[in-house]
Amino acid sequence: MPAETTSACFAGILVAMEFEWDPEKDQRNQAKHGVSFDEASSVFGDRFALTIDDPDHSWEEHRFLTTEHSNRQRLIIVAHVDRDERVRLIDAREVTAAERRIYEEEPK
């Protein structure tokens, strides 16, 4: 499972984050949604990122959904779990029109 370390800035403090994902799932995700997990990892650490619980998919582990602009300036939503010191990416795609409205209406 590849792991990538990315630096993110929280409240002016530089923090290193580690991400992991299944390479085959990454390929399927790119084919289906056009978003790589490498791009998806770029949404973390932005102070405007919106992260919510994902109770619909949290049967075996506690999942989250994070929405933010990627390093390609696309507004994407990323499904993920926290595993020890790493963030495991599960799915990533561009937001729907309804999701975009929710994100844009959220106070920043």
C-alpha positions in Angstrom: 0.0 0.0 0.0 1.7 3.3 -1.0 2.0 5.9 1.6 2.7 9.5 0.9 3.8 12.2 3.3 2.4 15.6 2.6 2.9 18.9 4.5 -0.2 20.8 5.5 -0.6 24.0 7.4 -3.0 24.2 10.3 -3.4 27.6 12.0 0.0 28.6 10.8 1.7 25.4 12.0 3.3 23.1 9.4 2.1 19.5 9.9 3.2 16.4 8.0 0.4 14.1 7.1 0.7 10.5 5.8 -1.8 9.1 3.3 -2.3 5.5 2.1 -4.5 3.9 -0.5 -4.9 0.7 -2.5 -3.2 1.3 -5.9 -5.8 -0.8 -7.7 -8.6 1.2 -6.1 -6.9 4.4 -7.2 -6.9 3.2 -10.8 -10.6 2.2 -10.6 -11.4 5.6 -9.0 -9.5 7.5 -11.8 -11.4 5.5 -14.5 -14.8 6.1 -12.8 -14.4 9.6 -11.4 -11.4 11.1 -13.1 -9.8 11.9 -9.7 -6.5 10.3 -8.5 -5.9 9.7 -4.9 -2.7 11.8 -5.2 -4.9 14.8 -6.2 -7.4 13.8 -3.5 -4.7 14.0 -0.8 -4.2 17.7 -1.7 -7.5 18.8 -0.1 -6.3 18.0 3.5 -4.8 20.7 5.6 -6.7 23.6 4.0 -8.4 25.7 6.6 -11.5 25.9 4.5 -11.9 22.2 4.1 -15.2 20.9 5.2 -15.1 17.5 7.0 -18.2 15.7 8.2 -18.9 12.2 9.5 -20.1 9.6 6.9 -22.5 7.5 9.0 -24.0 5.9 5.9 -20.7 4.1 5.3 -19.3 3.7 8.8 -20.3 0.1 9.5 -16.9 -1.4 10.3 -14.8 1.8 10.8 -15.5 5.5 11.3 -15.5 7.2 7.9 -15.3 10.9 7.0 -16.1 13.0 4.0 -13.9 16.0 3.3 -14.8 18.6 0.6 -12.3 21.2 -0.7 -10.6 22.5 -3.8 -7.8 20.2 -4.9 -4.4 21.3 -6.2 -6.0 21.2 -9.7 -8.6 23.8 -8.5 -11.5 21.3 -8.7 -14.0 21.0 -5.8 -13.8 17.4 -4.8 -15.2 15.2 -2.0 -13.0 12.6 -0.5 -14.1 9.6 1.6 -11.5 8.5 4.1 -10.7 6.9 7.4 -8.1 7.7 10.0 -5.8 4.7 10.8 -3.3 5.4 13.5 -1.1 8.2 12.1 -2.3 7.8 8.5 -5.3 8.9 6.4 -6.6 6.0 4.2 -8.3 7.3 1.1 -11.3 5.3 0.0 -13.0 7.3 -2.8 -12.7 10.7 -4.4 -14.8 12.5 -7.0 -16.0 16.0 -8.1 -18.9 17.3 -6.1 -22.5 17.3 -7.4 -24.3 20.7 -7.8 -26.2 20.1 -4.6 -22.9 19.3 -2.7 -21.3 22.4 -4.2 -24.2 24.6 -2.8 -23.8 23.1 0.7 -20.1 23.7 0.6 -20.4 27.3 -0.6 -23.1 28.1 2.0 -21.1 26.7 4.9 -19.6 29.6 6.9 -15.8 29.8 6.5 
